[in-house]
């Protein structure tokens, strides 16, 4: 029998396998009620909600739609301080988290764009040209993955030696390497991190809700 309805104004819009997995996990970690809605990014219905047609997007009882993964993750930090998903104490701790989120947003995420959407990076439409763009993305992906591997070397978390919203953000994007020549398993520190994350109940709950496999 279905349980009682969730009483919450917090709604996360997501598409499976996107970086919307990051705030989904973070919301699980808060232990607070929330709802999720799967969307079709190119649909007119979702474009009416978010004209950019991107996820994640979130509402929290107000009239303003919240967008952009790193901004939503920071919002969750401040919205649920008791979950302790922020930087910790001190100006350098805050800088470290902001730097890590900026790296994930500005370097890691864009490295995958030519792989996922090669047509955006060439005027050619033939299969060979599109494959060439995808192949060219691998070196950049390897560069950012190697840097992240260095950040995680000897650490259980991405930043500040504590669980923060940077952890699910990194986890979500590292999963994207599963079908490229050097998947996340090729990076020792990242592999340890990914396996730890995969064992986390909040991660498992978010993944199950999105219909995603852990491996």
TORDREN-45327 format. One record per residue: x, y, z of N, C-alpha, C in turn. Coordinates in Angstrom, 1 decimal. Example, Ala and Ser with C-alpha at 12.3 -4.5 7.8 and 13.67 -1.06 7.14 Angstrom:
BEGIN
+--------+--------+--------+--------+--------+--------+--------+--------+--------+
!   n_xx !   n_yy !   n_zz !  ca_xx !  ca_yy !  ca_zz !   c_xx !   c_yy !   c_zz !
+--------+--------+--------+--------+--------+--------+--------+--------+--------+
!   13.2 !   -5.7 !    7.8 !   12.3 !   -4.5 !    7.8 !   13.2 !   -3.3 !    7.8 !
!   12.8 !   -2.2 !    7.1 !   13.7 !   -1.1 !    7.1 !   12.9 !    0.0 !    7.9 !
+--------+--------+--------+--------+--------+--------+--------+--------+--------+
% end
This chain:
BEGIN
+--------+--------+--------+--------+--------+--------+--------+--------+--------+
!   n_xx !   n_yy !   n_zz !  ca_xx !  ca_yy !  ca_zz !   c_xx !   c_yy !   c_zz !
+--------+--------+--------+--------+--------+--------+--------+--------+--------+
!    0.8 !   -1.2 !    0.0 !    0.0 !    0.0 !    0.0 !    0.9 !    1.2 !    0.0 !
!    0.5 !    2.2 !   -0.8 !    1.3 !    3.5 !   -0.9 !    1.3 !    4.2 !    0.5 !
!    2.4 !    4.8 !    0.8 !    2.5 !    5.6 !    2.0 !    1.8 !    6.9 !    1.9 !
!    1.8 !    7.7 !    3.0 !    1.1 !    9.0 !    2.9 !    1.9 !   10.0 !    2.0 !
!    1.1 !   10.9 !    1.4 !    1.8 !   11.9 !    0.5 !    2.9 !   12.7 !    1.2 !
!    3.9 !   13.0 !    0.4 !    5.0 !   13.8 !    1.0 !    4.5 !   15.3 !    1.0 !
!    4.7 !   15.9 !    2.2 !    4.3 !   17.3 !    2.4 !    5.5 !   18.2 !    2.2 !
!    5.7 !   18.7 !    1.0 !    6.9 !   19.5 !    0.8 !    6.7 !   20.4 !   -0.4 !
!    7.3 !   21.5 !   -0.5 !    7.2 !   22.4 !   -1.6 !    8.5 !   22.2 !   -2.5 !
!    9.4 !   21.4 !   -2.1 !   10.7 !   21.2 !   -2.8 !   10.5 !   20.2 !   -3.9 !
!   10.8 !   20.6 !   -5.1 !   10.6 !   19.7 !   -6.2 !   11.8 !   19.8 !   -7.1 !
!   12.5 !   18.7 !   -7.4 !   13.7 !   18.7 !   -8.3 !   13.3 !   18.1 !   -9.6 !
!   13.6 !   18.8 !  -10.7 !   13.4 !   18.3 !  -12.0 !   14.7 !   17.7 !  -12.5 !
!   14.6 !   16.5 !  -13.1 !   15.8 !   15.8 !  -13.5 !   15.5 !   15.0 !  -14.8 !
!   16.6 !   14.6 !  -15.4 !   16.6 !   13.7 !  -16.5 !   17.7 !   12.6 !  -16.1 !
!   17.4 !   11.3 !  -16.2 !   18.2 !   10.3 !  -15.7 !   19.7 !   10.4 !  -16.3 !
!   20.6 !   10.2 !  -15.4 !   22.0 !   10.2 !  -15.8 !   22.7 !   11.5 !  -16.0 !
!   22.0 !   12.6 !  -15.9 !   22.5 !   14.0 !  -16.0 !   23.2 !   14.4 !  -14.7 !
!   23.7 !   15.6 !  -14.7 !   24.3 !   16.1 !  -13.4 !   23.2 !   16.4 !  -12.4 !
!   21.9 !   16.3 !  -12.8 !   20.9 !   16.5 !  -11.8 !   20.9 !   15.4 !  -10.7 !
!   21.7 !   14.3 !  -11.0 !   21.9 !   13.3 !  -10.0 !   22.6 !   13.9 !   -8.7 !
!   23.4 !   14.9 !   -8.9 !   24.1 !   15.5 !   -7.8 !   23.2 !   16.1 !   -6.7 !
!   22.3 !   17.1 !   -7.1 !   21.4 !   17.6 !   -6.1 !   20.4 !   16.5 !   -5.6 !
!   20.1 !   15.5 !   -6.4 !   19.2 !   14.4 !   -6.0 !   19.9 !   13.7 !   -4.8 !
!   21.2 !   13.4 !   -4.9 !   21.9 !   12.7 !   -3.8 !   22.0 !   13.7 !   -2.6 !
!   22.3 !   14.9 !   -2.9 !   22.4 !   15.9 !   -1.8 !   21.1 !   16.0 !   -1.0 !
!   20.0 !   16.0 !   -1.7 !   18.7 !   16.1 !   -1.0 !   18.5 !   14.8 !   -0.2 !
!   18.9 !   13.7 !   -0.7 !   18.8 !   12.5 !    0.1 !   19.6 !   12.6 !    1.4 !
!   20.8 !   13.2 !    1.2 !   21.6 !   13.3 !    2.4 !   21.1 !   14.3 !    3.5 !
!   20.2 !   15.2 !    3.1 !   19.6 !   16.1 !    4.0 !   18.6 !   15.4 !    5.0 !
!   18.0 !   14.3 !    4.5 !   17.0 !   13.6 !    5.3 !   15.7 !   14.3 !    5.3 !
!   15.5 !   15.4 !    4.5 !   14.3 !   16.2 !    4.5 !   13.4 !   15.8 !    3.4 !
!   12.1 !   16.0 !    3.5 !   11.2 !   15.6 !    2.4 !   11.4 !   16.5 !    1.1 !
!   11.3 !   15.8 !    0.0 !   11.4 !   16.5 !   -1.3 !   10.7 !   15.6 !   -2.3 !
!   10.4 !   16.1 !   -3.5 !    9.9 !   15.4 !   -4.6 !   10.7 !   15.5 !   -5.8 !
!   10.6 !   14.6 !   -6.7 !   11.4 !   14.7 !   -8.0 !   10.4 !   14.5 !   -9.1 !
!   10.7 !   15.1 !  -10.3 !    9.9 !   14.9 !  -11.5 !   10.8 !   14.7 !  -12.7 !
!   10.7 !   13.6 !  -13.3 !   11.4 !   13.3 !  -14.5 !   10.9 !   14.1 !  -15.7 !
!   11.8 !   14.7 !  -16.5 !   11.3 !   15.5 !  -17.6 !   12.0 !   15.1 !  -18.9 !
!   11.4 !   15.5 !  -20.0 !   12.0 !   15.4 !  -21.3 !   12.5 !   16.7 !  -21.6 !
!   13.8 !   16.8 !  -21.8 !   14.5 !   18.1 !  -21.9 !   14.0 !   18.9 !  -23.1 !
!   13.7 !   18.2 !  -24.2 !   13.3 !   18.9 !  -25.4 !   11.8 !   19.2 !  -25.5 !
!   11.0 !   18.7 !  -24.5 !    9.6 !   18.8 !  -24.6 !    9.1 !   20.3 !  -24.4 !
!    8.0 !   20.6 !  -25.1 !    7.4 !   21.9 !  -24.9 !    6.9 !   22.1 !  -23.4 !
!    6.5 !   21.0 !  -22.8 !    6.0 !   21.1 !  -21.4 !    7.1 !   21.5 !  -20.5 !
!    8.3 !   20.9 !  -20.7 !    9.4 !   21.3 !  -19.8 !   10.0 !   22.7 !  -20.2 !
!   10.0 !   23.0 !  -21.5 !   10.5 !   24.4 !  -21.9 !    9.6 !   25.5 !  -21.3 !
!    8.3 !   25.1 !  -21.1 !    7.4 !   26.1 !  -20.4 !    7.8 !   26.4 !  -19.0 !
!    8.4 !   25.4 !  -18.4 !    8.9 !   25.5 !  -17.0 !   10.3 !   26.2 !  -17.0 !
!   11.2 !   25.6 !  -17.8 !   12.5 !   26.1 !  -17.9 !   12.9 !   26.4 !  -19.3 !
!   12.8 !   27.6 !  -19.8 !   13.0 !   27.9 !  -21.2 !   14.4 !   27.4 !  -21.8 !
!   15.4 !   27.2 !  -20.9 !   16.7 !   26.7 !  -21.3 !   16.7 !   25.2 !  -21.6 !
!   15.7 !   24.6 !  -21.0 !   15.5 !   23.1 !  -21.3 !   16.6 !   22.3 !  -20.6 !
!   17.2 !   22.7 !  -19.5 !   18.3 !   22.1 !  -18.9 !   17.9 !   21.6 !  -17.5 !
!   18.6 !   20.6 !  -17.0 !   18.5 !   20.1 !  -15.6 !   19.8 !   20.1 !  -15.0 !
!   19.9 !   20.2 !  -13.7 !   18.7 !   20.3 !  -12.7 !   18.0 !   21.6 !  -12.7 !
!   16.8 !   21.6 !  -12.3 !   16.1 !   22.8 !  -11.9 !   15.2 !   22.4 !  -10.7 !
!   14.9 !   23.4 !   -9.9 !   14.3 !   23.1 !   -8.6 !   13.4 !   24.2 !   -8.2 !
!   12.3 !   23.9 !   -7.5 !   11.4 !   24.9 !   -6.9 !   11.4 !   24.6 !   -5.4 !
!   11.2 !   25.6 !   -4.6 !   11.2 !   25.5 !   -3.1 !   10.1 !   26.4 !   -2.5 !
!    8.9 !   26.3 !   -3.1 !    7.8 !   27.0 !   -2.5 !    7.7 !   28.4 !   -3.0 !
!    8.6 !   29.0 !   -3.7 !    8.5 !   30.3 !   -4.2 !    8.2 !   30.3 !   -5.7 !
!    8.1 !   31.5 !   -6.2 !    7.8 !   31.6 !   -7.6 !    9.0 !   31.5 !   -8.5 !
!   10.2 !   31.6 !   -8.0 !   11.4 !   31.6 !   -8.8 !   11.9 !   30.1 !   -9.0 !
!   12.2 !   29.8 !  -10.3 !   12.8 !   28.5 !  -10.6 !   14.3 !   28.6 !  -10.3 !
!   14.8 !   27.7 !   -9.6 !   16.2 !   27.6 !   -9.3 !   16.9 !   26.7 !  -10.3 !
!   18.0 !   27.2 !  -10.9 !   18.7 !   26.5 !  -12.0 !   20.2 !   26.5 !  -11.7 !
!   20.9 !   25.7 !  -12.5 !   22.4 !   25.5 !  -12.5 !   22.8 !   24.6 !  -11.3 !
!   23.5 !   23.5 !  -11.6 !   23.8 !   22.5 !  -10.6 !   24.6 !   23.1 !   -9.4 !
!   25.7 !   23.8 !   -9.7 !   26.5 !   24.3 !   -8.6 !   25.7 !   25.2 !   -7.7 !
!   24.9 !   26.1 !   -8.3 !   24.1 !   27.0 !   -7.5 !   23.0 !   26.3 !   -6.7 !
!   22.4 !   25.3 !   -7.2 !   21.4 !   24.5 !   -6.5 !   22.1 !   23.7 !   -5.3 !
!   23.3 !   23.2 !   -5.6 !   24.0 !   22.5 !   -4.5 !   24.3 !   23.4 !   -3.4 !
!   24.7 !   24.7 !   -3.7 !   25.0 !   25.6 !   -2.6 !   23.7 !   26.0 !   -1.9 !
!   22.6 !   26.1 !   -2.6 !   21.3 !   26.4 !   -2.0 !   21.0 !   25.3 !   -1.0 !
!   21.2 !   24.1 !   -1.4 !   20.9 !   23.0 !   -0.5 !   21.7 !   23.1 !    0.8 !
!   23.0 !   23.4 !    0.6 !   23.9 !   23.6 !    1.8 !   23.3 !   24.6 !    2.8 !
!   22.8 !   25.7 !    2.3 !   22.3 !   26.8 !    3.2 !   20.9 !   26.5 !    3.6 !
!   20.1 !   25.8 !    2.8 !   18.7 !   25.5 !    3.1 !   18.7 !   24.5 !    4.2 !
!   19.7 !   23.6 !    4.3 !   19.7 !   22.5 !    5.3 !   21.0 !   22.5 !    6.0 !
!   21.3 !   23.5 !    6.8 !   22.6 !   23.6 !    7.5 !   22.8 !   22.4 !    8.4 !
!   21.8 !   21.8 !    9.0 !   21.9 !   20.7 !    9.9 !   22.5 !   19.4 !    9.2 !
!   22.4 !   19.4 !    7.8 !   23.0 !   18.2 !    7.1 !   24.5 !   18.3 !    7.0 !
!   25.1 !   19.5 !    7.2 !   26.5 !   19.7 !    7.2 !   27.2 !   19.2 !    5.9 !
!   26.6 !   19.8 !    4.8 !   27.2 !   19.4 !    3.5 !   28.0 !   20.6 !    2.9 !
!   28.3 !   21.6 !    3.7 !   29.1 !   22.7 !    3.3 !   30.5 !   22.6 !    3.5 !
!   31.2 !   23.7 !    3.4 !   32.7 !   23.7 !    3.5 !   33.3 !   23.3 !    4.8 !
!   32.6 !   23.7 !    5.9 !   33.1 !   23.7 !    7.2 !   33.6 !   25.1 !    7.7 !
!   34.4 !   25.1 !    8.6 !   34.8 !   26.4 !    9.2 !   35.9 !   27.1 !    8.5 !
!   35.9 !   28.4 !    8.3 !   37.0 !   29.1 !    7.8 !   36.9 !   29.5 !    6.4 !
!   37.6 !   30.7 !    6.1 !   37.5 !   31.2 !    4.8 !   38.2 !   30.4 !    3.7 !
!   39.3 !   29.7 !    4.1 !   40.0 !   28.8 !    3.2 !   39.2 !   27.6 !    2.9 !
!   38.5 !   27.1 !    3.9 !   37.6 !   25.9 !    3.7 !   36.5 !   26.3 !    2.7 !
!   35.9 !   27.5 !    2.8 !   34.9 !   27.9 !    1.9 !   35.5 !   28.1 !    0.5 !
!   36.7 !   28.7 !    0.4 !   37.3 !   28.8 !   -0.9 !   37.6 !   27.5 !   -1.6 !
!   38.1 !   26.5 !   -0.8 !   38.4 !   25.2 !   -1.3 !   37.1 !   24.5 !   -1.9 !
!   36.0 !   24.7 !   -1.3 !   34.7 !   24.1 !   -1.8 !   34.3 !   24.9 !   -3.1 !
!   34.4 !   26.2 !   -3.0 !   34.0 !   27.0 !   -4.2 !   34.9 !   26.7 !   -5.4 !
!   36.2 !   26.5 !   -5.1 !   37.2 !   26.1 !   -6.2 !   36.8 !   24.8 !   -6.8 !
!   36.5 !   23.8 !   -5.9 !   36.2 !   22.5 !   -6.4 !   34.9 !   22.5 !   -7.2 !
!   33.9 !   23.2 !   -6.8 !   32.7 !   23.3 !   -7.6 !   32.9 !   24.0 !   -8.9 !
!   33.7 !   25.1 !   -8.9 !   34.1 !   25.8 !  -10.1 !   34.8 !   24.9 !  -11.1 !
!   35.7 !   24.0 !  -10.6 !   36.4 !   23.1 !  -11.4 !   35.5 !   22.1 !  -12.0 !
!   34.6 !   21.6 !  -11.2 !   33.6 !   20.6 !  -11.7 !   32.7 !   21.2 !  -12.8 !
!   32.3 !   22.4 !  -12.5 !   31.4 !   23.1 !  -13.4 !   32.1 !   23.6 !  -14.7 !
!   33.2 !   24.2 !  -14.5 !   33.9 !   24.9 !  -15.6 !   34.9 !   24.1 !  -16.4 !
!   35.4 !   23.0 !  -15.8 !   36.4 !   22.2 !  -16.5 !   35.9 !   20.8 !  -16.8 !
!   35.4 !   20.1 !  -15.8 !   35.0 !   18.7 !  -15.9 !   33.7 !   18.6 !  -16.8 !
!   32.7 !   19.3 !  -16.5 !   31.5 !   19.3 !  -17.3 !   31.7 !   19.6 !  -18.8 !
!   32.3 !   20.7 !  -19.1 !   32.5 !   21.1 !  -20.5 !   33.4 !   20.1 !  -21.3 !
!   34.3 !   19.4 !  -20.5 !   35.1 !   18.4 !  -21.2 !   34.3 !   17.3 !  -21.9 !
!   33.1 !   17.1 !  -21.4 !   32.2 !   16.0 !  -22.0 !   31.3 !   16.5 !  -23.1 !
!   31.2 !   17.8 !  -23.3 !   30.3 !   18.3 !  -24.3 !   30.6 !   17.8 !  -25.7 !
!   31.8 !   17.8 !  -26.2 !   32.1 !   17.2 !  -27.5 !   31.7 !   15.7 !  -27.6 !
!   31.8 !   15.0 !  -26.5 !   31.5 !   13.6 !  -26.5 !   30.0 !   13.4 !  -26.6 !
!   29.2 !   14.1 !  -25.8 !   27.8 !   13.9 !  -25.8 !   27.1 !   14.6 !  -27.0 !
!   27.6 !   15.7 !  -27.5 !   27.0 !   16.5 !  -28.5 !   28.0 !   16.9 !  -29.6 !
!   28.6 !   16.0 !  -30.3 !   29.7 !   16.4 !  -31.2 !   29.2 !   17.3 !  -32.3 !
!   27.9 !   17.3 !  -32.7 !   27.4 !   18.1 !  -33.7 !   27.5 !   19.6 !  -33.4 !
!   27.6 !   19.9 !  -32.1 !   27.8 !   21.3 !  -31.8 !   29.2 !   21.9 !  -32.1 !
!   30.1 !   21.0 !  -32.4 !   31.5 !   21.4 !  -32.5 !   32.1 !   21.2 !  -33.9 !
!   31.2 !   21.0 !  -34.9 !   31.6 !   20.9 !  -36.2 !   30.5 !   21.3 !  -37.1 !
!   30.8 !   21.8 !  -38.3 !   29.8 !   22.1 !  -39.3 !   29.5 !   20.8 !  -40.2 !
!   30.3 !   19.8 !  -40.0 !   30.1 !   18.6 !  -40.8 !   29.0 !   17.7 !  -40.1 !
!   28.4 !   16.9 !  -40.9 !   27.3 !   16.1 !  -40.4 !   27.5 !   14.6 !  -40.6 !
!   28.6 !   14.3 !  -41.4 !   28.8 !   12.8 !  -41.6 !   29.3 !   12.1 !  -40.4 !
!   29.2 !   10.8 !  -40.3 !   29.5 !   10.0 !  -39.2 !   31.0 !   10.1 !  -38.8 !
!   31.8 !   10.1 !  -39.8 !   33.3 !   10.2 !  -39.6 !   33.7 !   11.5 !  -38.9 !
!   33.1 !   12.6 !  -39.3 !   33.4 !   13.9 !  -38.7 !   33.0 !   13.9 !  -37.2 !
!   31.8 !   13.4 !  -37.0 !   31.2 !   13.4 !  -35.6 !   32.1 !   12.5 !  -34.7 !
!   32.5 !   11.4 !  -35.2 !   33.3 !   10.5 !  -34.4 !   34.7 !   11.1 !  -34.1 !
!   35.2 !   11.9 !  -35.1 !   36.5 !   12.6 !  -34.9 !   36.4 !   13.6 !  -33.7 !
!   35.2 !   14.3 !  -33.6 !   35.0 !   15.2 !  -32.5 !   35.0 !   14.5 !  -31.2 !
!   34.2 !   13.4 !  -31.2 !   34.1 !   12.6 !  -30.0 !   35.5 !   12.1 !  -29.6 !
!   36.3 !   11.6 !  -30.5 !   37.6 !   11.1 !  -30.2 !   38.5 !   12.2 !  -29.7 !
!   38.3 !   13.4 !  -30.2 !   39.2 !   14.5 !  -29.7 !   38.9 !   14.9 !  -28.3 !
!   37.7 !   14.5 !  -27.8 !   37.3 !   14.9 !  -26.4 !   38.0 !   14.0 !  -25.4 !
!   38.5 !   12.9 !  -25.8 !   39.0 !   11.9 !  -24.8 !   40.3 !   12.5 !  -24.1 !
!   41.1 !   13.3 !  -24.8 !   42.3 !   13.8 !  -24.1 !   41.9 !   14.8 !  -23.1 !
!   41.0 !   15.7 !  -23.4 !   40.5 !   16.7 !  -22.4 !   39.8 !   16.0 !  -21.2 !
!   39.0 !   15.0 !  -21.4 !   38.4 !   14.2 !  -20.3 !   39.5 !   13.6 !  -19.5 !
!   40.5 !   13.0 !  -20.1 !   41.5 !   12.4 !  -19.3 !   42.3 !   13.4 !  -18.5 !
!   42.5 !   14.6 !  -19.0 !   43.2 !   15.7 !  -18.3 !   42.4 !   16.0 !  -17.0 !
!   41.1 !   16.2 !  -17.1 !   40.3 !   16.6 !  -15.9 !   40.2 !   15.5 !  -14.9 !
!   40.0 !   14.3 !  -15.5 !   39.9 !   13.1 !  -14.6 !   41.2 !   12.9 !  -13.8 !
!   42.4 !   13.1 !  -14.5 !   43.7 !   13.0 !  -13.8 !   43.8 !   14.0 !  -12.7 !
!   43.3 !   15.2 !  -13.0 !   43.4 !   16.3 !  -12.0 !   42.5 !   15.9 !  -10.8 !
!   41.3 !   15.4 !  -11.0 !   40.4 !   15.0 !   -9.9 !   41.0 !   13.9 !   -9.2 !
!   41.7 !   13.0 !   -9.9 !   42.3 !   11.8 !   -9.2 !   43.4 !   12.3 !   -8.2 !
!   44.1 !   13.4 !   -8.6 !   45.1 !   14.0 !   -7.7 !   44.4 !   14.6 !   -6.5 !
!   43.3 !   15.3 !   -6.7 !   42.6 !   15.9 !   -5.6 !   42.1 !   14.8 !   -4.6 !
!   41.8 !   13.7 !   -5.1 !   41.3 !   12.6 !   -4.2 !   42.4 !   11.7 !   -3.7 !
!   43.6 !   11.9 !   -4.1 !   44.7 !   11.0 !   -3.7 !   44.8 !   11.0 !   -2.1 !
!   44.6 !    9.9 !   -1.5 !   44.7 !    9.8 !   -0.1 !   43.5 !   10.5 !    0.7 !
!   42.5 !   10.9 !    0.0 !   41.3 !   11.5 !    0.6 !   40.1 !   10.7 !    0.4 !
!   39.2 !   10.8 !    1.3 !   37.9 !   10.1 !    1.2 !   36.8 !   10.9 !    0.5 !
!   37.1 !   12.3 !    0.4 !   36.2 !   13.2 !   -0.2 !   36.9 !   14.1 !   -1.1 !
!   36.1 !   14.8 !   -2.0 !   36.7 !   15.7 !   -3.0 !   37.4 !   16.9 !   -2.3 !
!   36.9 !   17.4 !   -1.2 !   37.4 !   18.6 !   -0.7 !   37.3 !   18.7 !    0.8 !
!   38.2 !   19.3 !    1.5 !   38.2 !   19.6 !    2.9 !   38.1 !   18.4 !    3.8 !
!   38.3 !   17.2 !    3.3 !   38.3 !   16.0 !    4.1 !   37.0 !   15.7 !    4.8 !
!   35.9 !   16.2 !    4.2 !   34.6 !   15.9 !    4.7 !   33.6 !   15.8 !    3.6 !
!   32.4 !   15.2 !    3.9 !   31.4 !   15.1 !    3.0 !   30.8 !   16.5 !    2.6 !
!   30.8 !   16.8 !    1.4 !   30.2 !   18.1 !    0.9 !   29.4 !   17.8 !   -0.4 !
!   28.8 !   18.9 !   -0.8 !   28.0 !   18.8 !   -2.1 !   28.9 !   18.5 !   -3.3 !
!   30.2 !   18.7 !   -3.1 !   31.2 !   18.4 !   -4.2 !   31.2 !   16.9 !   -4.5 !
!   31.0 !   16.1 !   -3.5 !   31.1 !   14.7 !   -3.7 !   30.0 !   14.1 !   -4.7 !
!   28.8 !   14.4 !   -4.5 !   27.8 !   13.9 !   -5.5 !   28.0 !   14.5 !   -6.9 !
!   28.5 !   15.7 !   -6.9 !   28.7 !   16.4 !   -8.2 !   29.8 !   15.6 !   -9.0 !
!   30.9 !   15.3 !   -8.3 !   32.0 !   14.6 !   -8.9 !   31.5 !   13.2 !   -9.3 !
!   30.8 !   12.5 !   -8.4 !   30.3 !   11.2 !   -8.7 !   29.4 !   11.1 !  -10.0 !
!   28.5 !   12.1 !  -10.1 !   27.6 !   12.1 !  -11.2 !   28.4 !   12.2 !  -12.5 !
!   29.4 !   13.1 !  -12.6 !   30.1 !   13.2 !  -13.8 !   31.1 !   12.1 !  -14.1 !
!   31.7 !   11.6 !  -13.1 !   32.7 !   10.5 !  -13.3 !   31.9 !    9.3 !  -13.9 !
!   30.7 !    9.1 !  -13.6 !   29.9 !    8.0 !  -14.2 !   29.9 !    8.1 !  -15.7 !
!   30.0 !    9.3 !  -16.2 !   29.9 !    9.5 !  -17.7 !   31.1 !    8.9 !  -18.4 !
!   32.1 !    8.5 !  -17.7 !   33.3 !    7.9 !  -18.4 !   33.1 !    6.4 !  -18.6 !
!   32.0 !    5.9 !  -18.2 !   31.9 !    4.4 !  -18.3 !   32.0 !    3.9 !  -19.7 !
!   31.7 !    4.7 !  -20.7 !   31.7 !    4.2 !  -22.1 !   32.8 !    4.8 !  -22.9 !
!   33.8 !    5.3 !  -22.3 !   34.9 !    5.9 !  -23.1 !   36.2 !    5.1 !  -22.8 !
!   37.2 !    5.3 !  -23.6 !   38.4 !    4.4 !  -23.5 !   39.0 !    4.3 !  -22.1 !
!   39.0 !    5.4 !  -21.4 !   39.6 !    5.4 !  -20.0 !   38.5 !    5.7 !  -19.0 !
!   37.7 !    4.7 !  -18.6 !   36.7 !    4.9 !  -17.6 !   37.2 !    5.3 !  -16.2 !
!   36.4 !    5.6 !  -15.3 !   36.8 !    6.0 !  -14.0 !   37.6 !    4.9 !  -13.3 !
!   37.4 !    3.7 !  -13.6 !   38.2 !    2.6 !  -13.0 !   39.7 !    2.7 !  -13.3 !
!   40.1 !    3.5 !  -14.3 !   41.5 !    3.6 !  -14.6 !   42.2 !    4.6 !  -13.7 !
!   41.5 !    5.3 !  -12.8 !   42.1 !    6.3 !  -11.9 !   42.0 !    5.8 !  -10.5 !
!   43.1 !    5.4 !   -9.9 !   43.0 !    4.7 !   -8.6 !   42.2 !    5.4 !   -7.5 !
!   42.5 !    6.7 !   -7.3 !   41.9 !    7.4 !   -6.2 !   40.4 !    7.6 !   -6.5 !
!   40.1 !    7.9 !   -7.8 !   38.7 !    8.1 !   -8.2 !   37.9 !    6.8 !   -8.0 !
!   38.6 !    5.7 !   -8.4 !   37.9 !    4.3 !   -8.2 !   37.5 !    4.1 !   -6.8 !
!   38.4 !    4.4 !   -5.9 !   38.1 !    4.2 !   -4.4 !   36.9 !    5.1 !   -4.0 !
!   37.0 !    6.3 !   -4.5 !   35.9 !    7.3 !   -4.2 !   34.6 !    6.8 !   -4.8 !
!   34.6 !    6.4 !   -6.0 !   33.3 !    5.9 !   -6.6 !   32.8 !    4.7 !   -6.0 !
!   33.6 !    3.8 !   -5.5 !   33.1 !    2.6 !   -4.9 !   32.5 !    3.0 !   -3.5 !
!   33.2 !    3.9 !   -2.8 !   32.6 !    4.3 !   -1.5 !   31.3 !    5.0 !   -1.7 !
!   31.2 !    5.9 !   -2.7 !   29.9 !    6.6 !   -3.0 !   28.8 !    5.6 !   -3.4 !
!   29.2 !    4.6 !   -4.2 !   28.2 !    3.6 !   -4.6 !   27.6 !    2.8 !   -3.4 !
!   28.3 !    2.7 !   -2.3 !   27.9 !    2.0 !   -1.2 !   27.0 !    2.8 !   -0.2 !
!   26.9 !    4.1 !   -0.5 !   26.2 !    5.0 !    0.3 !   24.7 !    4.9 !    0.1 !
!   23.9 !    4.8 !    1.2 !   22.5 !    4.6 !    1.1 !   21.8 !    5.7 !    0.3 !
!   22.2 !    7.0 !    0.6 !   21.6 !    8.1 !   -0.1 !   21.9 !    8.1 !   -1.6 !
!   23.1 !    7.7 !   -2.0 !   23.4 !    7.5 !   -3.4 !   22.6 !    6.4 !   -4.0 !
!   22.5 !    5.3 !   -3.3 !   21.7 !    4.2 !   -3.8 !   20.2 !    4.6 !   -4.0 !
!   19.7 !    5.3 !   -3.1 !   18.3 !    5.7 !   -3.2 !   18.1 !    6.6 !   -4.4 !
!   18.9 !    7.6 !   -4.6 !   18.8 !    8.5 !   -5.7 !   19.0 !    7.8 !   -7.0 !
!   19.9 !    6.9 !   -7.1 !   20.2 !    6.1 !   -8.3 !   18.9 !    5.3 !   -8.6 !
!   18.4 !    4.6 !   -7.6 !   17.2 !    3.7 !   -7.8 !   16.1 !    4.6 !   -8.3 !
!   15.9 !    5.7 !   -7.7 !   14.8 !    6.6 !   -8.1 !   14.9 !    7.0 !   -9.6 !
!   16.1 !    7.2 !  -10.1 !   16.3 !    7.6 !  -11.5 !   16.4 !    6.4 !  -12.4 !
!   16.4 !    5.2 !  -11.9 !   16.5 !    4.0 !  -12.7 !   17.9 !    3.8 !  -13.2 !
!   18.9 !    4.2 !  -12.4 !   20.3 !    4.0 !  -12.8 !   20.9 !    2.9 !  -12.1 !
!   21.9 !    2.3 !  -12.8 !   22.7 !    1.2 !  -12.3 !   23.9 !    1.8 !  -11.5 !
!   24.2 !    1.1 !  -10.4 !   25.4 !    1.5 !   -9.6 !   26.7 !    1.3 !  -10.3 !
!   26.8 !    0.2 !  -11.0 !   28.1 !   -0.2 !  -11.6 !   28.3 !    0.6 !  -12.9 !
+--------+--------+--------+--------+--------+--------+--------+--------+--------+
% end
